[in-house]
C-alpha cells in the first residue's frame, strides 16, 4: 500500500501547489461549516443560489475547483463575501 508521502513524492508536488491545495481545502471546509451552522441542506443552499444540488456536492467534495462566480453565489447566500488579504495578515487571523 502506498502512503500519502510516497504518492506525494511521486507526483512531485511543489510547495506552491501544496499551499494552493491547502487554501482551497480550508475554503471548502469553511463553506461546509457555514452551511451546516445555518442548518441548511445542500439542496436548500442550491435552491437559494439558483444552481443544482449536485454542483454544491461537487464543490463540497472538492471534485472540481469551484469557479469564482459559483463560489460567490454560494457565499452571498450564506451571508459572506470573499476578501483578498495579504498572506501575512491571513496567517494572523
C-alpha positions in Angstrom: 0.0 0.0 0.0 1.3 3.4 -0.9 1.4 6.1 1.7 0.4 9.7 1.1 4.0 10.9 1.4 5.2 8.3 -1.1 2.4 9.3 -3.5 3.2 13.0 -3.0 6.8 12.4 -3.7 5.9 10.6 -6.9 3.6 13.4 -8.0 6.4 15.9 -7.4 4.0 18.5 -5.9 5.7 21.8 -5.4 5.4 23.8 -2.2 3.3 26.4 -4.1 0.9 23.7 -5.3 0.6 22.3 -1.7 -0.2 25.9 -0.5 -2.9 26.2 -3.2 -4.4 22.9 -2.2 -4.4 23.8 1.4 -6.1 27.2 0.7 -8.8 25.5 -1.3 -9.3 22.8 1.3 -9.7 25.4 4.0 -12.1 27.4 1.9 -14.3 24.3 1.2 -14.3 23.3 4.9 -15.4 26.8 5.8 -18.2 26.7 3.3 -19.5 23.4 4.6 -19.3 24.6 8.2 -21.2 27.8 7.4 -23.9 25.8 5.6 -24.2 23.4 8.5 -24.2 26.1 11.1 -27.1 27.7 9.3 -29.0 24.4 9.3 -29.2 24.3 5.6 -29.1 21.2 3.4 -27.1 21.1 0.1 -30.5 21.2 -1.7 -31.7 24.2 0.2 -28.4 26.1 -0.5 -28.5 25.1 -4.1 -32.1 26.4 -4.5 -31.2 29.7 -2.9 -28.2 30.0 -5.3 -30.1 29.1 -8.4 -27.9 26.0 -9.0 -28.5 22.3 -8.8 -27.7 20.3 -5.6 -25.0 18.2 -7.4 -23.0 21.3 -8.0 -22.9 22.1 -4.3 -22.0 18.4 -3.6 -19.1 18.5 -6.1 -17.9 21.8 -4.6 -18.0 20.4 -1.1 -16.3 17.2 -2.1 -13.6 19.1 -3.9 -14.2 17.1 -7.1 -13.7 20.3 -9.1 -12.3 23.6 -8.1 -15.2 26.0 -7.8 -15.5 28.7 -10.4 -15.4 32.2 -8.9 -18.9 33.0 -9.9 -20.2 29.8 -8.3 -18.2 30.4 -5.2 -19.6 34.0 -4.9 -23.2 32.8 -5.4 -22.8 30.4 -2.5 -21.0 32.9 -0.3 -23.7 35.5 -0.9 -26.5 33.2 0.1 -24.5 32.2 3.3 -24.2 35.9 4.1 -20.5 36.2 3.4 -18.1 37.6 0.8 -14.7 36.9 -0.5 -11.9 39.2 0.7 -8.4 39.3 -0.6 -5.8 39.9 2.1 -2.0 39.5 2.3 -0.9 36.1 3.4 0.9 37.7 6.4 -2.5 39.1 7.6 -4.4 35.9 6.9 -1.9 33.9 8.9 -2.5 36.1 11.9 -6.3 35.6 11.9 
